[in-house]
Amino acid sequence: MKKTVDYYTSLPYTREIVKGDDGYFVKIKELPGCISVGDTVEDALSMIDDALESWLETAIEDDIEIPLPESIKEEELSGKFALRMPKSLHSDLVKQAQKEGISLNQYIVALLAAGNQNFKLSKTPNSFVASKKSSYK
């Protein structure tokens, strides 16, 4: 069943407000090109709903896939995934988790969280990957 404009406008799309030289811009983060402009934040926000409806109407008419809001995408995640790794890395992780007195799962989640934060802050993420690539065979 084809979804309607009303369906999509009821979803919690992310609205980003940017102050420009000539006023304010509001964009729907998940929908490229869906923007509005106003002299004030209120003006720009009041016009984004019309821009959203127009964007959705065009996408539906042209059979363009419409991205869901980020918050809905996150709800679809289970928090589980399978991971393959070298035996030597698996062994090292198990030993370190035991040393810390926590489960392997807790240890890997902590490593991923810390690494993810560092990766976001890094200006050169590929150098991080390259430096770690040769550590385990």
N, CA, C and O of each residue as an XYZ file, in Angstrom:
548
protein
N       0.843     -1.184      0.000
C       0.000      0.000      0.000
C       0.889      1.248      0.000
O       1.823      1.361      0.794
N       0.588      2.152     -0.879
C       1.367      3.379     -1.010
C       1.033      4.326      0.144
O      -0.135      4.558      0.455
N       2.074      4.867      0.769
C       1.866      5.778      1.897
C       1.535      7.172      1.374
O       1.934      7.548      0.272
N       0.803      7.928      2.178
C       0.313      9.245      1.764
C       1.145     10.374      2.366
O       1.973     10.161      3.252
N       0.898     11.577      1.859
C       1.542     12.772      2.410
C       1.180     12.904      3.885
O       2.037     13.231      4.706
N      -0.082     12.651      4.228
C      -0.513     12.750      5.631
C       0.270     11.794      6.525
O       0.630     12.142      7.649
N       0.533     10.592      6.024
C       1.317      9.634      6.804
C       2.702     10.209      7.110
O       3.136     10.227      8.262
N       3.387     10.676      6.067
C       4.751     11.178      6.249
C       4.795     12.458      7.085
O       5.719     12.638      7.878
N       3.812     13.351      6.922
C       3.836     14.596      7.707
C       3.571     14.333      9.184
O       3.866     15.179     10.029
N       3.018     13.168      9.498
C       2.777     12.835     10.910
C       4.031     12.280     11.592
O       4.050     12.111     12.812
N       5.067     11.998     10.815
C       6.296     11.425     11.372
C       7.198     12.516     11.954
O       7.143     13.668     11.525
N       8.026     12.146     12.932
C       8.881     13.138     13.615
C      10.185     13.447     12.867
O      11.267     13.075     13.320
N      10.074     14.122     11.733
C      11.274     14.507     10.989
C      12.060     15.563     11.759
O      11.484     16.378     12.480
N      13.384     15.539     11.599
C      14.281     16.463     12.288
C      14.313     17.797     11.565
O      14.634     17.859     10.378
N      13.978     18.866     12.281
C      14.032     20.218     11.727
C      15.277     20.916     12.270
O      15.457     21.030     13.482
N      16.124     21.378     11.370
C      17.345     22.084     11.770
C      17.209     23.549     11.391
O      16.829     23.879     10.268
N      17.524     24.428     12.346
C      17.431     25.872     12.129
C      18.841     26.437     12.007
O      19.705     26.170     12.842
N      19.060     27.225     10.951
C      20.370     27.834     10.715
C      20.171     29.326     10.498
O      19.343     29.733      9.684
N      20.933     30.147     11.229
C      20.871     31.592     11.029
C      21.811     31.960      9.896
O      22.999     31.639      9.932
N      21.275     32.633      8.894
C      22.071     33.084      7.758
C      22.191     34.595      7.768
O      21.667     35.257      8.663
N      22.877     35.142      6.780
C      23.047     36.594      6.678
C      21.722     37.310      6.432
O      21.514     38.429      6.900
N      20.832     36.656      5.696
C      19.573     37.298      5.304
C      18.355     36.761      6.040
O      17.228     37.017      5.617
N      18.544     36.037      7.107
C      17.405     35.500      7.844
C      17.716     34.123      8.388
O      18.853     33.823      8.751
N      16.691     33.291      8.439
C      16.816     31.955      9.005
C      16.416     30.910      7.976
O      15.510     31.118      7.170
N      17.110     29.787      8.023
C      16.817     28.656      7.156
C      16.376     27.510      8.055
O      16.957     27.283      9.116
N      15.362     26.801      7.630
C      14.966     25.576      8.318
C      15.007     24.475      7.278
O      14.490     24.627      6.171
N      15.629     23.363      7.646
C      15.653     22.238      6.715
C      15.220     20.977      7.436
O      15.408     20.825      8.643
N      14.637     20.082      6.665
C      14.313     18.760      7.179
C      15.553     17.911      6.921
O      15.895     17.629      5.773
N      16.216     17.513      7.988
C      17.522     16.848      7.900
C      17.499     15.609      7.002
O      18.427     15.386      6.225
N      16.455     14.818      7.108
C      16.420     13.545      6.400
C      16.003     13.664      4.933
O      16.134     12.704      4.174
N      15.501     14.837      4.528
C      14.970     15.006      3.172
C      15.778     16.061      2.418
O      15.514     17.254      2.571
N      16.740     15.656      1.621
C      17.603     16.605      0.912
C      16.799     17.608      0.081
O      15.927     17.230     -0.702
N      17.109     18.881      0.268
C      16.448     19.931     -0.506
C      15.152     20.433      0.081
O      14.549     21.354     -0.469
N      14.706     19.860      1.178
C      13.467     20.318      1.814
C      13.831     21.419      2.808
O      14.209     21.147      3.948
N      13.709     22.677      2.350
C      14.114     23.822      3.170
C      13.084     24.936      3.079
O      12.267     24.975      2.160
N      13.139     25.832      4.042
C      12.356     27.070      3.993
C      13.235     28.196      4.522
O      14.207     27.964      5.240
N      12.872     29.415      4.152
C      13.643     30.595      4.539
C      12.668     31.629      5.070
O      11.564     31.777      4.547
N      13.081     32.348      6.115
C      12.250     33.415      6.652
C      13.090     34.487      7.313
O      14.252     34.264      7.655
N      12.484     35.664      7.489
C      13.192     36.754      8.166
C      13.415     36.433      9.639
O      14.401     36.864     10.237
N      12.484     35.668     10.219
C      12.592     35.267     11.621
C      12.525     33.746     11.699
O      12.147     33.077     10.738
N      12.896     33.217     12.852
C      12.792     31.773     13.068
C      11.347     31.333     12.900
O      11.070     30.304     12.284
N      10.427     32.120     13.452
C       9.009     31.771     13.379
C       8.538     31.687     11.934
O       7.810     30.765     11.565
N       8.959     32.666     11.105
C       8.581     32.650      9.685
C       9.093     31.384      9.000
O       8.350     30.695      8.302
N      10.359     31.097      9.212
C      10.962     29.933      8.559
C      10.300     28.640      9.023
O      10.054     27.741      8.219
N      10.009     28.548     10.328
C       9.349     27.350     10.856
C       7.929     27.206     10.324
O       7.480     26.095     10.042
N       7.221     28.328     10.186
C       5.840     28.236      9.696
C       5.805     27.800      8.234
O       4.825     27.198      7.797
N       6.852     28.092      7.475
C       6.878     27.734      6.058
C       7.430     26.336      5.788
O       7.251     25.800      4.695
N       8.100     25.743      6.777
C       8.700     24.433      6.527
C       7.635     23.361      6.327
O       7.861     22.396      5.597
N       6.481     23.517      6.963
C       5.424     22.518      6.788
C       4.930     22.486      5.344
O       4.685     21.414      4.791
N       4.783     23.673      4.732
C       4.394     23.727      3.315
C       5.480     23.113      2.435
O       5.188     22.373      1.496
N       6.734     23.429      2.752
C       7.851     22.869      1.981
C       7.876     21.346      2.106
O       8.127     20.640      1.129
N       7.616     20.851      3.307
C       7.592     19.405      3.546
C       6.494     18.745      2.716
O       6.731     17.728      2.065
N       5.300     19.319      2.737
C       4.196     18.750      1.956
C       4.527     18.731      0.469
O       4.279     17.736     -0.212
N       5.082     19.821     -0.031
C       5.446     19.888     -1.456
C       6.514     18.855     -1.798
O       6.430     18.185     -2.827
N       7.513     18.730     -0.937
C       8.594     17.768     -1.156
C       8.020     16.357     -1.218
O       8.355     15.573     -2.107
N       7.145     16.046     -0.256
C       6.559     14.704     -0.187
C       5.661     14.418     -1.385
O       5.719     13.331     -1.959
N       4.831     15.388     -1.765
C       3.950     15.206     -2.928
C       4.763     14.876     -4.174
O       4.425     13.962     -4.926
N       5.834     15.626     -4.383
C       6.692     15.399     -5.552
C       7.340     14.023     -5.490
O       7.374     13.303     -6.488
N       7.853     13.656     -4.322
C       8.510     12.354     -4.165
C       7.528     11.212     -4.419
O       7.875     10.230     -5.076
N       6.312     11.334     -3.904
C       5.307     10.288     -4.100
C       4.918     10.197     -5.576
O       4.843      9.102     -6.133
N       4.671     11.340     -6.203
C       4.302     11.359     -7.631
C       5.388     10.754     -8.507
O       5.093     10.050     -9.473
N       6.645     11.028     -8.170
C       7.773     10.556     -8.982
C       8.322      9.206     -8.524
O       9.360      8.761     -9.015
N       7.634      8.553     -7.590
C       8.065      7.254     -7.052
C       9.480      7.282     -6.495
O      10.251      6.344     -6.699
N       9.819      8.350     -5.795
C      11.123      8.480     -5.151
C      11.005      7.919     -3.735
O      10.040      8.205     -3.027
N      11.989      7.123     -3.329
C      11.972      6.565     -1.977
C      12.093      7.698     -0.964
O      12.965      8.558     -1.086
N      11.226      7.694      0.023
C      11.204      8.748      1.038
C      11.851      8.209      2.314
O      11.346      7.258      2.911
N      12.969      8.812      2.734
C      13.633      8.352      3.960
C      12.750      8.578      5.192
O      12.004      9.553      5.273
N      12.854      7.664      6.132
C      12.143      7.825      7.397
C      12.963      8.706      8.328
O      14.174      8.841      8.152
N      12.305      9.307      9.322
C      13.045     10.106     10.312
C      14.082      9.249     11.035
O      13.897      8.044     11.208
N      15.171      9.886     11.451
C      16.242      9.160     12.139
C      15.739      8.445     13.383
O      16.178      7.332     13.673
N      14.826      9.064     14.120
C      14.341      8.448     15.359
C      13.611      7.144     15.074
O      13.682      6.212     15.876
N      12.915      7.061     13.956
C      12.217      5.824     13.603
C      13.218      4.775     13.153
O      13.070      3.599     13.488
N      14.226      5.174     12.406
C      15.254      4.233     11.969
C      15.918      3.585     13.177
O      16.187      2.384     13.171
N      16.182      4.380     14.213
C      16.834      3.862     15.415
C      15.943      2.859     16.135
O      16.441      1.898     16.722
N      14.616      3.074     16.095
C      13.696      2.155     16.757
C      13.714      0.784     16.101
O      13.402     -0.216     16.749
N      14.077      0.723     14.823
C      14.097     -0.536     14.098
C      15.316     -1.385     14.451
O      15.344     -2.575     14.138
N      16.316     -0.800     15.092
C      17.527     -1.534     15.436
C      17.295     -2.394     16.666
O      16.631     -1.973     17.613
N      17.848     -3.606     16.647
C      17.647     -4.521     17.773
C      18.719     -4.376     18.844
O      18.512     -4.785     19.986
N      19.865     -3.797     18.486
C      20.965     -3.725     19.435
C      21.851     -4.960     19.378
O      22.752     -5.126     20.200
N      21.590     -5.827     18.399
C      22.381     -7.050     18.248
C      22.880     -7.150     16.814
O      22.191     -6.752     15.875
N      24.094     -7.690     16.655
C      24.608     -8.022     15.330
C      25.713     -9.055     15.478
O      26.368     -9.136     16.517
N      25.915     -9.844     14.426
C      26.966    -10.865     14.439
C      28.272    -10.220     13.992
O      28.283     -9.313     13.159
N      29.359    -10.701     14.554
C      30.661    -10.125     14.240
C      31.694    -11.240     14.110
O      31.804    -12.096     14.987
N      32.440    -11.226     13.026
C      33.530    -12.197     12.841
C      34.850    -11.471     13.083
O      35.016    -10.305     12.728
N      35.784    -12.198     13.698
C      37.092    -11.603     13.988
C      38.135    -12.701     14.043
O      37.796    -13.878     14.172
N      39.389    -12.329     13.946
C      40.464    -13.322     14.077
C      40.455    -13.944     15.482
O      40.098    -13.293     16.464
N      40.852    -15.210     15.551
C      40.890    -15.910     16.842
C      41.791    -15.193     17.840
O      41.490    -15.141     19.032
N      42.894    -14.644     17.348
C      43.830    -13.968     18.253
C      43.189    -12.734     18.894
O      43.409    -12.465     20.076
N      42.411    -11.995     18.133
C      41.717    -10.830     18.684
C      40.654    -11.271     19.676
O      40.508    -10.672     20.742
N      39.908    -12.319     19.330
C      38.883    -12.848     20.227
C      39.508    -13.242     21.564
O      38.979    -12.921     22.628
N      40.632    -13.937     21.493
C      41.339    -14.362     22.699
C      41.781    -13.161     23.538
O      41.591    -13.144     24.754
N      42.365    -12.168     22.889
C      42.808    -10.961     23.603
C      41.636    -10.266     24.297
O      41.756     -9.821     25.439
N      40.509    -10.177     23.603
C      39.337     -9.507     24.178
C      38.798    -10.271     25.385
O      38.443     -9.667     26.397
N      38.736    -11.605     25.277
C      38.266    -12.428     26.399
C      39.176    -12.237     27.613
O      38.693    -12.047     28.730
N      40.489    -12.286     27.394
C      41.449    -12.121     28.498
C      41.301    -10.753     29.163
O      41.312    -10.651     30.390
N      41.164     -9.717     28.360
C      41.052     -8.367     28.916
C      39.739     -8.197     29.688
O      39.718     -7.560     30.741
N      38.653     -8.761     29.171
C      37.363     -8.682     29.868
C      37.451     -9.395     31.216
O      36.948     -8.889     32.220
N      38.088    -10.569     31.242
C      38.265    -11.306     32.494
C      39.105    -10.497     33.477
O      38.804    -10.441     34.670
N      40.151     -9.878     32.966
C      41.027     -9.052     33.801
C      40.246     -7.889     34.424
O      40.484     -7.516     35.573
N      39.317     -7.326     33.656
C      38.494     -6.208     34.140
C      37.337     -6.689     35.013
O      36.700     -5.889     35.696
N      37.065     -7.997     34.992
C      35.980     -8.552     35.795
C      34.597     -8.272     35.222
O      33.619     -8.166     35.962
N      34.523     -8.153     33.904
C      33.230     -7.906     33.252
C      33.048     -8.906     32.116
O      33.991     -9.590     31.717
N      31.829     -8.979     31.606
C      31.560     -9.906     30.510
C      32.233     -9.423     29.227
O      32.561     -8.246     29.078
N      32.425    -10.355     28.318
C      32.996    -10.009     27.014
C      32.101     -8.985     26.312
O      32.596     -8.036     25.705
N      30.797     -9.178     26.397
C      29.861     -8.240     25.772
C      30.028     -6.832     26.344
O      30.120     -5.862     25.591
N      30.068     -6.718     27.672
C      30.232     -5.399     28.301
C      31.549     -4.750     27.881
O      31.607     -3.546     27.628
N      32.595     -5.557     27.812
C      33.908     -5.030     27.445
C      33.912     -4.515     26.004
O      34.420     -3.428     25.730
N      33.346     -5.295     25.093
C      33.317     -4.878     23.683
C      32.446     -3.644     23.500
O      32.795     -2.757     22.720
N      31.317     -3.570     24.205
C      30.459     -2.378     24.118
C      31.228     -1.145     24.595
O      31.144     -0.085     23.976
N      31.976     -1.280     25.691
C      32.768     -0.150     26.200
C      33.838      0.265     25.191
O      34.046      1.455     24.958
N      34.514     -0.715     24.594
C      35.528     -0.407     23.576
C      34.915      0.292     22.368
O      35.459      1.275     21.865
N      33.782     -0.223     21.910
C      33.120      0.381     20.750
C      32.666      1.806     21.050
O      32.818      2.700     20.218
N      32.111      2.013     22.236
C      31.645      3.358     22.599
C      32.814      4.340     22.650
O      32.723      5.451     22.127
N      33.906      3.925     23.282
C      35.082      4.802     23.369
C      35.688      5.034     21.986
O      36.041      6.161     21.639
N      35.805      3.978     21.209
C      36.358      4.105     19.865
C      35.479      4.940     18.960
O      35.979      5.719     18.148
N      34.170      4.783     19.095
C      33.235      5.560     18.284
C      33.359      7.041     18.603
O      33.327      7.876     17.698
N      33.499      7.373     19.873
C      33.650      8.776     20.262
C      34.947      9.349     19.699
O      34.955     10.454     19.157
N      36.038      8.603     19.824
C      37.325      9.056     19.281
C      37.265      9.188     17.770
O      37.827     10.125     17.203
N      36.591      8.262     17.121
C      36.467      8.280     15.665
C      35.701      9.517     15.212
O      36.071     10.138     14.215
N      34.641      9.885     15.927
C      33.858     11.072     15.583
C      34.692     12.340     15.723
O      34.525     13.286     14.954
N      35.585     12.357     16.699
C      36.393     13.540     16.956
C      37.591     13.640     16.019
O      38.160     14.717     15.841
N      37.968     12.523     15.425
C      39.151     12.491     14.569
C      38.903     13.195     13.243
O      37.842     13.056     12.635
N      39.901     13.950     12.811
C      39.818     14.613     11.504
C      40.189     13.640     10.389
O      39.804     13.833      9.236
N      40.944     12.590     10.739
C      41.392     11.644      9.725
C      41.042     10.226     10.150
O      41.919      9.488     10.599
N      39.769      9.824     10.017
C      39.356      8.497     10.465
C      40.066      7.360      9.741
O      40.274      6.302     10.334
N      40.441      7.544      8.489
C      41.114      6.474      7.761
C      42.474      6.144      8.353
O      42.917      4.998      8.269
N      43.144      7.121      8.950
C      44.440      6.848      9.563
C      44.263      5.956     10.789
O      45.136      5.138     11.080
N      43.154      6.098     11.511
C      42.862      5.243     12.662
C      42.680      3.803     12.192
O      43.255      2.880     12.768
N      41.887      3.619     11.156
C      41.635      2.283     10.626
C      42.929      1.664     10.112
O      43.211      0.498     10.389
N      43.709      2.427      9.376
C      44.962      1.917      8.820
C      45.931      1.499      9.919
O      46.624      0.491      9.779
N      45.989      2.259     11.008
C      46.927      1.932     12.084
C      46.506      0.677     12.831
O      47.356     -0.027     13.377
N      45.207      0.381     12.866
C      44.712     -0.795     13.581
C      44.664     -2.035     12.693
O      44.636     -3.157     13.199
N      44.654     -1.847     11.393
C      44.457     -2.932     10.441
C      45.505     -4.033     10.565
O      45.174     -5.214     10.462
N      46.740     -3.667     10.780
C      47.810     -4.661     10.805
C      48.055     -5.246     12.193
O      48.949     -6.077     12.348
N      47.295     -4.841     13.200
C      47.528     -5.312     14.561
C      47.189     -6.783     14.751
O      47.829     -7.472     15.545
N      46.175     -7.273     14.019
C      45.728     -8.655     14.205
C      45.697     -9.373     12.875
O      45.256     -8.826     11.864
N      46.164    -10.592     12.889
C      46.202    -11.415     11.662
C      45.370    -12.650     11.859
O      45.266    -13.476     10.953
